[in-house]
Amino acid sequence: MFWSRVSRFILQNRVLLVALTLLATAFMGWQGSQVQLSYELARFLPNSDPDYALYQQFKARYGEDGNVMAIGVETDAMYRLGFFNDWYKLNRRIRQIDGVKDVVSNANLFTVVRDDSLQRFRFKPLTPQSPTTQATLDSLRQSIRQLPIYREFVQDSAERTHLMAITFDPSRVNTKGRIGMVREIEAIARQFGETHKLTMHLSGMPYIRTEFTAKVSSELVLTIGLALAVTGLILALFFRSIPIVLAALFVVCIGVVISLGYTVLFDYRITVLTGLIPPLIIVIGIPNAIFLLNRYQEELSRGHSKIAALTIAVEKVGETTFFANITTSIGFFVFYFTNSPILVEFGIVAALSIMTTYATSLVLIPAIFSYLPTPSEQQRGHLQSGWLTAFLNWVNQLVHHRRGLIYGVVAATVCVGTIGLLRIVAVGYVVDDLPKDDPIYADLKFFEQHFKGVMPFEVAIDAGRPGRALTPQTLIKIRRLEREFANYPEFTRPISIVEAIKFFYQAYRGGDPRFFVLPPALELQKLATYSPQLTGTENAGAASGFKAYLDSSKRYTRISFQTADVGNVRLKQLVAELKPRADSIFNLDAETGQRVALGDQYKVSLTGNSLIFARGNDYLVQNLIESTLLAILLVSIIMVILLRDLRLSLIAILPSIVPLLITAGIMGYAGIHLKPSTILIFSIAFGISSDGTIYFITKYRDELRNHPSMSLGQAVTITIQQTGISMFYTAMILFAGFAIFTASGFQGTKSLGLLVSITLLMGMASNLILLPAFLLSIDRKRQQRALSINDN
């Protein structure tokens, strides 16, 4: 009765409802026009996560750690006068760009000179101006060789590969301005490369993030265009009606506008995930139109008038598609419970957009077609398509007469899929979503090969009380920890106050490279007379070069490393090994082996951009597995509410779970890693696959309810023949719609598109073959049991 009233209300008030829909669309369109891209690092961890809270404290104290862009070049000509002077000019030109805080390369290094007359150290540029002679340049080269602090930092040991490190103003890193800065730097660097016929390599977190943002922006337009083109083409092939194609695309385009409007209303930004929502709405929204239009044309073929046919279509399909869209929304909304900001945004906007698009379809499709001419029998000919009818007849014969074969094939497939599932490896990399031939990936590997990497890895040290960070005991502990890190090839040489003190001590001892060491306590005191900040008594010292590595109270300090993109699994291993070693170095008495008193302990924490990424990857994999299970639970509850039969509801869930196991098996055999972008597949695919289950079962139960004398076999046959058409059309559109994501430049998005497409295709087969086989087996057993009871 409820849906009958809804149907009549929509058609009787269609003018008003269409006007309200268009007004709401205009409002959401105005909101959506203000949508912005996200320029911040994707946030996977919630604010409550201890590692994320520690990282935020670290950034508040020292600033952004992922604000260095690197330019690399491989050449034997660096120390030839003409080439070096161009490199020098490149350095100066980049330094003048607004928003660039500093540039470090072999063209602007400095040394420290001991000034006995003032008892101070003076910082002396090695290149106060561009060299004018080859002899001057040769002298510079020799000077750099005598300064171990720069070893393997601005050039490799062979002096063939050279690096220019560009530090951005932290306040500009997470803004739109970063893109302009990066693009200007890139253009200047590429021009330098063209002039000298060299390949310029660019990397670092600002550059990687800028390239990712650009890809997100371009792919948003590409995927929307592809989704409209593909779904429109398939609709035209199936229905062969321009009005149907235009009406369906008009409805889903409104859904796209609404999704962008929701993004702005919630004050979200376009990220790599929310950028997927508009094309997803197109693909997921089309089935609403298909089921409504197919039912409308079926009722016309039964002799109903246009308005009567539309009324029946809205009544019958409205309820079914409502629950189907609920299950689809659940597949997205469960991401809300991960508490991961990027997934919460994705889940909320996607779920709301799906339900709003459903409501829009329910209003606009009958309203539009109530004013269009009644489709002729020829235009309704697709309902009796010869090849599709033959396919559904074959399915019907299989279900009725070969259920043993069906169960055997499914059981074997599930076993094979389960074995593949056990082979899945959960691992993620920062640039894992890029193909191996992508320039960003290739350049990152260049820096890893020659400089061990560009991913920030930090050690934050809390000495416990002011002034303690610069005591000889603390400095010795820091040196010991740096030596521990040196045992791991994944890490670069450190940057820390110990390295700075070694630099000063070399200058104090006349510049001899042998004295690039941490001086003994007595020597440290002498050194402090030339550099008062080393005593912890002069706050100005922090502002004169130590600020980034030592706070003004001299209580907090840090050790900065760069690391390769080794993946979250290896990074977890490194942390698991280094964390207890760091604690023992700082908090165990070397003589007794006992922990020092609580008041004398240090707090040593491992953090940084790369570690937070690894932690976020692990967090998402764990939470998304839970989300998939939650989606199964919630959809099961929807089934129970819809069918009012617990046993039948549980059976109905199985055809949607089987495709997930098969997809997991494909991932295992194909070596596709479990990571944030691929774990999304399961809850999304399950939510959409459940739609087919709902379409089939509601039609099946409807036939039995409306025709009490009908046998179970007849009900299954009619359901396969009638609902099967819409299910097939929907599956083809969903398959092709998700397949468009294989055109993405992101590997994760490609995997998402391919695997969801396969899952949905198998979901259709499962719902058309396995589900009716279950229904016949279970209901016949129940009927036989009832007859047995009656006979007794």
Order of alpha helices (4+ residues) and beta strands (2+ residues): alpha-alpha-alpha-beta-alpha-beta-beta-beta-alpha-beta-alpha-alpha-beta-alpha-alpha-alpha-alpha-alpha-alpha-alpha-alpha-beta-alpha-alpha-alpha-beta-alpha-beta-alpha-alpha-alpha-alpha-alpha-alpha
